[in-house]
Amino acid sequence: MISAHLQTCSAPARRPIALVAASALLLAAVLCDCSKNSSEVAAAGSDPVVARVNGVEITQGDLALAEEDVGADLRAASPEAKREHLISYLADIIMVTQAAEKKNIAESPDFKRRLAFLRNKLLMGFELQEETKAAVSEEAMRQTYDDAVKSAAGQEEVRARHILVDNEDEAKAIVEQLRAGGDFAAIAKEKSKDPGGAEGGDLGYFTKDQMVPEFADVAFKMYPGQLSNPVKTQFGWHIIKLEDKRTKQPPEFDKVKGQIEAFLSRKAQTDFVTALRKTAKIERLDKSPAQKN
């Protein structure tokens, strides 16, 4: 199934506080390091200055960096409120950073260690982005889509309803009720313990590998309109009604383009890191020779 082959994980709406704090630390270092050059950049007209705090200029580019850092918290804010919040956020960073500089905190071993770590993470992110750009093209996405469609060609899928109950006797009684003319959807709503019972037991279309074997083996041998005898699975006893059977149709390219792009991005990054690991010399000094083997 192409959607399963190209499945992605959605990103969380909010990042952990520790990560936000770490990002703010790196942003503060960037602002302080770049403050001497900000007027030159602004003069060139490529990054206009929007505010100045104790002599340190905040540019439009700085606002963009700050929004990357805390933008998820500002989704409901108006554009003007968001802008005011970002300027205030950057101003706080500059003021607190200047206070820290007076105490020479930047010279402490712990700060230097964390700054080096964050610098490495940032470099890693930029390098992986470069690898992604090289791998994700319209041609590559089309080829991935075509390959997935070919692998799923001719795959059969069915649409079925089911009623799930706890024991065989209850299942047999429901089968008799249905064969006597009972309405499947109505009985499913009344008696099925499956959450889908509220939808009349409708499972939609599915392929054989999407269901437990005991259920799938029966469903895919049925014909449309047929009612099964009770079927036992690990979830209980099922009564199945087959609604339709067809050859699975792949989704349109545009509908899964985002998933394909994410899949190729992850693959490119994974392949790149895997190749580096093969040639890297990684020494474990925290293990004895016996543990290493």
C-alpha positions in Angstrom: 0.0 0.0 0.0 1.6 3.3 -1.1 0.3 5.2 1.9 1.9 2.7 4.3 5.1 2.6 2.3 5.4 6.4 2.4 4.0 7.0 5.9 5.4 9.9 7.9 5.3 11.1 11.5 3.9 14.4 12.2 6.0 16.9 14.2 4.9 17.9 17.7 3.3 21.3 18.0 5.5 22.3 21.0 9.1 21.5 21.6 10.6 20.6 25.0 11.5 23.6 27.1 15.1 22.4 27.2 15.4 22.6 23.5 13.8 26.1 23.4 16.3 27.2 26.0 19.2 25.7 24.1 18.0 27.4 20.9 17.8 30.7 22.8 21.3 30.2 24.0 22.7 29.7 20.5 20.6 32.6 19.2 22.0 34.9 21.9 25.5 33.9 20.9 24.7 34.7 17.3 23.2 38.1 18.1 26.2 39.1 20.2 28.7 37.9 17.7 26.9 39.6 14.8 26.1 42.9 16.5 29.2 44.6 15.2 28.3 43.8 11.7 24.5 44.4 11.8 24.7 48.1 10.8 26.8 47.1 7.8 24.2 44.5 6.7 21.4 46.9 7.3 23.1 49.6 5.2 23.3 47.2 2.3 19.5 47.0 2.5 19.3 43.3 2.7 18.3 43.0 6.3 16.6 46.1 7.7 17.0 47.0 11.4 13.7 47.0 13.3 14.9 47.8 16.9 18.0 48.6 18.9 18.7 47.4 22.5 21.6 48.9 24.4 23.4 49.5 21.1 22.7 46.1 19.6 20.6 46.1 16.5 17.7 43.6 15.9 17.1 43.0 12.2 14.3 41.5 10.3 16.5 38.4 9.9 16.8 38.1 13.6 13.0 38.1 13.9 12.8 35.2 11.4 15.3 33.2 13.5 13.3 34.0 16.7 10.1 32.9 15.0 11.7 29.5 14.2 12.5 29.2 17.8 9.2 30.1 19.4 6.8 30.4 16.5 4.8 27.4 17.6 3.7 29.3 20.7 2.4 32.2 18.6 0.1 30.5 16.1 -3.0 32.2 17.5 -1.5 35.7 17.6 -2.1 38.4 15.1 0.8 39.4 12.9 1.3 42.6 14.9 1.1 40.9 18.2 3.6 38.2 17.0 6.0 40.9 15.8 5.9 42.7 19.2 6.4 39.4 21.0 9.4 38.5 18.9 11.1 41.9 19.4 10.5 41.6 23.1 11.9 38.1 23.1 15.0 39.2 21.3 15.4 42.3 23.5 15.3 40.1 26.6 17.9 37.8 25.1 20.2 40.7 24.4 19.8 42.3 27.8 20.3 39.0 29.7 23.3 38.2 27.5 24.9 41.5 28.2 24.5 40.9 31.9 26.0 37.4 31.5 29.0 38.9 29.6 29.8 41.2 32.5 30.1 38.1 34.6 32.3 36.4 32.0 29.9 33.5 31.9 30.9 32.9 28.3 34.4 31.9 29.5 33.1 29.1 31.8 33.8 25.5 30.7 30.2 24.5 30.9 29.1 27.3 28.6 31.8 26.6 26.1 30.9 22.9 26.1 27.2 23.6 25.5 28.0 26.2 22.8 30.2 23.7 21.0 27.5 21.1 21.2 24.8 23.4 19.8 27.2 24.6 17.1 27.7 21.0 16.0 24.0 20.3 16.0 23.4 23.4 13.8 26.1 22.3 11.4 24.7 18.8 11.3 21.2 20.2 10.5 22.6 22.4 7.6 24.6 19.5 6.2 21.6 17.1 6.3 19.5 19.8 4.5 22.1 19.9 1.8 22.0 16.1 1.4 18.2 16.4 1.2 18.2 19.1 -1.5 20.4 16.9 -3.7 18.2 13.8 -3.2 14.7 15.3 -3.4 13.8 16.4 -6.9 10.5 16.2 -8.9 12.0 13.4 -10.9 13.0 11.4 -7.9 9.6 11.9 -6.3 7.9 10.8 -9.5 10.1 7.7 -9.7 9.4 6.7 -6.1 5.7 7.1 -6.7 5.8 5.0 -9.9 7.8 2.3 -8.2 5.3 2.1 -5.3 2.4 2.0 -7.6 3.9 -0.8 -9.6 4.6 -2.8 -6.4 0.9 -2.5 -5.5 -0.5 -3.2 -8.9 -3.3 -5.7 -9.0 -3.6 -5.8 -5.2 -7.1 -6.7 -4.1 -9.0 -4.9 -1.4 -12.5 -5.3 0.1 -15.0 -3.2 2.0 -16.7 -4.9 4.9 -18.7 -4.3 8.0 -18.4 -6.3 11.2 -20.0 -6.8 14.6 -17.7 -7.7 17.5 -18.9 -9.4 20.6 -17.4 -11.3 23.5 -18.6 -14.9 23.0 -19.7 -17.3 20.4 -23.2 -17.8 21.6 -23.9 -14.1 21.3 -22.4 -14.1 17.9 -24.5 -17.0 16.7 -27.7 -15.3 18.0 -26.8 -12.1 16.0 -26.2 -14.2 12.9 -29.7 -15.7 13.2 -31.1 -12.2 13.8 -29.4 -10.9 10.6 -30.5 -13.9 8.5 -34.1 -13.2 9.7 -33.9 -9.7 8.1 -32.2 -7.7 10.8 -30.4 -4.4 9.8 -26.7 -5.0 10.1 -25.8 -1.3 10.7 -28.4 -0.9 13.3 -27.4 -4.1 15.2 -23.8 -3.1 15.0 -24.6 0.3 16.6 -26.5 -1.5 19.4 -24.4 -4.6 20.1 -20.8 -4.3 18.7 -18.1 -3.6 21.2 -15.8 -2.3 18.5 -15.5 1.6 18.3 -16.6 1.3 14.7 -19.9 0.1 15.8 -21.1 3.7 16.0 -20.5 3.8 12.2 -22.6 0.7 11.6 -19.5 -1.5 11.8 -18.2 -0.1 8.5 -14.4 -0.8 8.2 -14.1 0.9 4.8 -11.7 -0.6 2.2 -8.7 -2.6 3.4 -6.1 -5.0 2.0 -5.5 -8.4 3.4 -2.4 -7.5 5.3 -4.2 -4.8 7.2 -6.3 -7.2 9.2 -5.5 -10.1 11.5 -5.2 -13.4 9.5 -8.3 -15.1 10.9 -10.5 -12.1 9.9 -8.8 -11.5 6.6 -8.8 -15.1 5.4 -12.6 -15.2 5.8 -13.4 -11.7 4.4 -11.3 -12.2 1.2 -13.1 -15.5 0.4 -16.5 -13.9 0.6 -18.6 -12.3 -2.2 -20.4 -8.9 -1.9 -23.5 -9.2 0.2 -22.5 -12.4 1.9 -22.8 -12.8 5.7 -20.2 -14.9 7.5 -20.6 -17.4 10.4 -19.0 -16.2 13.7 -15.2 -15.7 13.3 -12.9 -15.8 16.3 -9.8 -13.6 16.6 -7.8 -12.3 19.5 -10.3 -9.5 19.9 -13.4 -11.7 20.3 -16.1 -13.0 17.9 -16.9 -11.2 14.6 -19.8 -11.4 12.2 -18.6 -10.1 8.8 -20.7 -8.7 6.0 -18.8 -8.1 2.7 -19.9 -4.9 1.0 -17.6 -4.7 -2.0 -14.4 -6.2 -3.6 -12.1 -4.4 -6.1 -8.6 -3.9 -7.3 -6.9 -1.3 -5.1 -6.5 2.1 -6.7 -3.4 4.1 -5.9 -3.8 7.7 -4.6 -3.0 10.5 -7.0 0.6 11.7 -7.0 -0.3 15.2 -5.8 -2.1 13.8 -2.8 0.9 11.9 -1.5 3.7 14.2 -2.8 4.3 15.5 0.7 4.7 12.0 2.1 7.1 11.1 -0.7 9.2 14.2 -0.1 9.4 13.3 3.6 10.3 9.7 2.8 13.1 10.7 0.4 14.4 13.3 2.9 14.7 10.7 5.7 16.2 8.1 3.3 18.8 10.6 2.0 19.8 11.6 5.5 19.9 8.0 6.8 22.0 6.8 3.8 24.4 9.7 4.3 24.9 9.1 8.0 25.2 5.3 7.4 28.0 5.9 4.8 29.9 8.1 7.2 29.6 5.5 10.0 31.2 2.9 7.7 34.4 5.0 7.2 34.5 6.7 10.7 36.9 5.5 13.4 34.7 5.3 16.5 36.6 4.3 19.7 34.8 3.3 22.8 36.9 4.1 25.8 34.2 3.4 28.4 34.3 -0.4 27.8 36.8 -3.1 28.6 38.2 -5.2 25.7 35.9 -8.0 26.8 32.8 -5.7 26.6 33.8 -4.4 23.2 33.7 -7.9 21.8 
